[in-house]
Amino acid sequence: MMEGKIAVVTGGFRGIGKAIALELARNGADIALLDVGSSEAGEAAVSEISALGRRAKAYSCDVSDFSSVEAAFQKIGEDLGKLDILVNNAGITRDKLLLAMKEEDFDSVIGVNLKGAFNTIKQAYPIMMRKRSGRIINVSSVSGMMGNAGQANYSASKAGIIGLTKTVAKELAGRNVTCNAIAPGFVSTDMTVDFEGKEEFLNAIPLKRFAKPEEIAKLVAFLASEDAGYITGEVIRIDGGMAM
Ligand SMILES: NC(=O)c1ccc[n+]([C@@H]2O[C@H](COP(=O)([O-])OP(=O)(O)OC[C@H]3O[C@@H](n4cnc5c(N)ncnc54)[C@H](O)[C@@H]3O)[C@@H](O)[C@H]2O)c1
């Protein structure tokens, strides 16, 4: 289905990003992973994707750094070709009540989660515009829709992603490029291994469990597919009913 397509997945060395990369590869895409994680983690992800018969490459890249992203996209163009699918998944948390939140806690989270998406879209935009096709999927969060005590920085970054998504969707619609966001609730990854109030949140989820990364990946793969060509500027919750 995605044979010959090239997908860039940020934060793809582990967690949701890795599950997305594997699902896109299963659908036929070649994959570029951008991450700040260890080279061992990158190689492990690449070999899992290669085992599916697809080309894959890992790039050490801090998405919050404009020139690092620019250099990575240059390399991706040389190694794999011009991209068709961009998934902005890289994200961090620095949770604290606002009273205790330091300026650097705010700046670093906005830098990775929001500016990181701007940085990659800046690179993808002219490529997709010229190709007159493309799919951009941004990973937001229900925190960006509902707010969440202790996450002023994270919620602001994830709400920002929604505004960015809708704007890019409007700017690129005439070029047959779609841009959508997904808003997961809780997903079982390293980000949610342990945190204060986990039991309480579980009780607030109608489906009474966290999502598996593979469930998030299936939604992203659908939005990246030809079948999703009439969906743009949308924010799709995938949260077990938590934010309804
Ligand atoms: N886990 C959840 O419950 C949940 C819920 C809603 C949204 N999300 C979002 O899903 C995305 C993935 O989350 P996850 O749970 O897989 O997290 P994770 O911490 O397991 O993985 C995040 C990945 O991003 C990479 N990364 C971090 N900073 C980076 C940077 N500056 N540049 C490039 N890569 C960077 C990490 O190295 C890691 O590989 C994030 O955007 C997160 O906010 C997660």
The ligand as a Gaussian input file, in Angstrom:
#p B3LYP/6-31G(d) Opt

LIG

0 1
 N        2.909000       7.583000      26.474000
 C        1.763000       8.265000      26.588000
 O        0.919000       7.987000      27.441000
 C        1.467000       9.393000      25.643000
 C        0.185000       9.967000      25.665000
 C       -0.112000      11.013000      24.792000
 C        0.850000      11.464000      23.920000
 N        2.085000      10.905000      23.932000
 C        3.064000      11.441000      23.013000
 O        3.536000      10.401000      22.168000
 C        4.870000      10.687000      21.778000
 C        5.765000       9.478000      22.063000
 O        5.706000       9.193000      23.434000
 P        6.300000       7.849000      24.087000
 O        5.379000       7.512000      25.188000
 O        6.613000       6.855000      23.041000
 O        7.630000       8.443000      24.745000
 P        9.073000       7.794000      24.953000
 O        9.741000       8.637000      25.981000
 O        8.981000       6.323000      25.178000
 O        9.771000       8.018000      23.526000
 C       10.055000       9.309000      23.048000
 C       11.128000       9.216000      21.995000
 O       11.426000      10.559000      21.576000
 C       12.841000      10.726000      21.572000
 N       13.191000      12.121000      21.807000
 C       13.115000      12.828000      22.959000
 N       13.595000      14.069000      22.790000
 C       13.968000      14.153000      21.472000
 C       14.554000      15.196000      20.695000
 N       14.862000      16.383000      21.228000
 N       14.800000      14.953000      19.379000
 C       14.522000      13.736000      18.837000
 N       13.989000      12.723000      19.537000
 C       13.704000      12.936000      20.838000
 C       13.321000       9.828000      22.719000
 O       14.712000       9.545000      22.607000
 C       12.434000       8.602000      22.525000
 O       12.971000       7.701000      21.589000
 C        5.267000      11.962000      22.516000
 O        5.084000      13.080000      21.699000
 C        4.298000      11.991000      23.673000
 O        4.105000      13.290000      24.166000
 C        2.411000       9.882000      24.762000

